[in-house]
């Protein structure tokens, strides 16, 4: 959908407004690092992070960086380092998580601190703009968030994880 040097339409509250990618080479500021140290997952969960599961091709990297820039989360030449977390690493570390509910082969996780935000501000951005639909909260994923029609949001593992946290303290 993103074409070099062309305008494209964003599907959000400003739908129909043409937006130009301001940073044309934005993909060079986004890096993907394979995560092999599972202890880092605990830090990402504890301190807060967002994730996406879309393949991080050049176009997606450009649109992600420009989106974050448009909302004041990054300024070039700030670089962003996403961790690539494979299904195997995630499920081995979070062994309570039923594998049938983890539908991704790889997720890409970024600490909120890297973009100077937190979960509350991030959720406010998601409410403000439909363009954040590709990004979600990592702790919600770890808690097993589920959205059910006629019921709403609930968490498969939140009570279990909270119990484990209380026992660890």
C-alpha positions in Angstrom: 0.0 0.0 0.0 2.9 2.3 0.5 4.4 3.5 -2.7 7.7 5.4 -2.8 7.1 9.0 -3.4 3.4 8.7 -3.5 0.6 9.7 -1.1 -1.4 7.0 0.6 -4.6 7.1 2.7 -4.6 6.2 6.4 -7.7 4.5 7.9 -8.2 6.5 11.1 -10.2 9.4 12.4 -8.6 11.5 9.7 -9.6 9.0 7.0 -9.3 10.4 3.6 -6.5 12.8 4.4 -3.5 12.1 2.3 -0.3 11.6 4.3 3.2 11.6 2.9 6.0 9.5 4.4 8.1 12.3 5.8 11.2 10.1 6.4 11.7 8.2 3.2 14.6 6.1 4.4 13.0 5.3 7.8 13.6 1.6 7.5 17.3 2.1 8.1 16.5 3.3 11.7 14.6 0.0 12.5 16.6 -3.1 13.4 15.5 -6.6 14.3 17.6 -8.6 16.7 16.8 -12.3 17.4 16.1 -12.8 21.1 17.9 -15.9 22.5 18.1 -14.8 26.2 14.7 -15.7 27.6 15.4 -13.7 30.8 15.0 -10.5 28.6 11.4 -11.6 28.1 10.8 -11.1 31.9 12.3 -7.6 31.6 10.1 -6.7 28.6 7.1 -8.0 30.5 7.9 -6.2 33.7 9.0 -2.8 32.3 6.4 -2.8 29.5 6.7 -3.3 25.7 4.7 -3.4 22.6 4.8 -6.0 19.9 3.7 -6.6 16.3 3.5 -9.8 14.3 3.5 -8.5 10.8 6.5 -9.4 8.7 9.0 -6.5 9.1 9.6 -5.9 5.4 11.0 -2.5 4.2 7.5 -1.0 3.7 6.3 -2.0 7.1 9.5 -0.7 8.7 9.1 2.7 6.9 5.4 3.0 7.8 6.1 2.0 11.5 8.9 4.5 11.9 6.9 7.3 10.2 3.9 6.5 12.3 5.9 6.7 15.5 7.5 9.9 14.3 4.1 11.4 13.4 2.9 10.8 16.9 6.1 12.3 18.5 7.5 9.0 19.7 10.8 9.1 17.8 13.0 11.6 16.0 15.6 10.6 13.4 18.3 9.5 13.8 16.9 7.6 16.8 17.2 3.9 16.1 14.7 1.3 17.2 15.7 -2.2 18.1 12.9 -4.8 18.0 13.5 -8.2 19.5 12.4 -11.1 17.3 10.9 -13.7 19.6 10.1 -17.1 18.1 7.2 -19.2 19.0 9.6 -21.8 20.6 11.4 -19.2 22.8 8.1 -17.7 23.9 6.4 -20.9 24.8 9.4 -22.4 26.5 9.8 -19.4 28.7 6.1 -18.8 29.4 5.4 -22.5 30.0 1.9 -21.9 31.4 0.8 -20.6 27.9 -1.2 -23.2 26.0 0.5 -23.5 22.6 -2.8 -23.7 20.8 -3.5 -20.0 21.8 -0.2 -18.7 20.6 -0.8 -18.3 16.8 2.5 -16.5 15.8 5.7 -18.0 14.5 7.6 -14.8 15.4 6.6 -11.6 17.2 8.7 -8.4 17.3 8.9 -6.7 20.7 10.0 -3.1 21.5 10.3 -1.7 25.0 8.1 1.3 25.7 11.1 3.1 27.1 12.7 3.1 23.6 9.9 5.4 22.4 9.4 7.3 25.6 5.9 6.0 26.3 4.1 3.5 28.6 1.1 1.2 28.4 -1.4 3.9 29.2 -0.1 6.4 26.6 0.2 3.6 24.0 -3.4 2.5 24.6 -4.5 6.1 24.3 -2.7 6.3 20.9 -4.4 3.1 19.8 -7.8 4.6 20.7 -6.9 7.9 18.8 -5.7 6.3 15.6 -6.7 3.1 13.8 -3.2 3.0 12.3 -1.9 1.4 15.6 -4.0 -1.7 14.9 -0.9 -3.7 14.1 0.7 -3.1 17.5 -0.4 -4.6 20.9 0.8 -4.7 24.5 3.3 -7.5 25.3 2.1 -8.0 28.9 -1.5 -8.4 27.6 -0.2 -11.1 25.3 1.6 -12.8 28.2 -1.6 -12.6 30.3 -3.5 -14.4 27.4 -5.8 -11.5 26.4 -9.0 -12.6 24.7 -11.7 -10.6 23.1 -15.1 -12.3 23.0 -18.2 -11.0 21.3 -21.0 -10.1 23.8 -18.5 -10.5 26.7 -15.6 -8.2 26.1 -11.9 -8.5 27.2 -10.7 -11.1 29.6 -7.3 -12.8 30.3 -6.6 -16.5 30.4 -3.5 -16.3 32.6 -3.6 -13.0 34.4 -4.7 -14.6 37.8 -2.2 -17.4 37.4 0.6 -15.0 36.7 -0.5 -12.6 39.5 -0.4 -15.6 41.9 3.1 -16.5 40.7 4.2 -12.9 41.1 2.8 -12.7 44.6 4.6 -16.0 45.6 7.9 -14.7 44.1 7.8 -11.5 46.3 
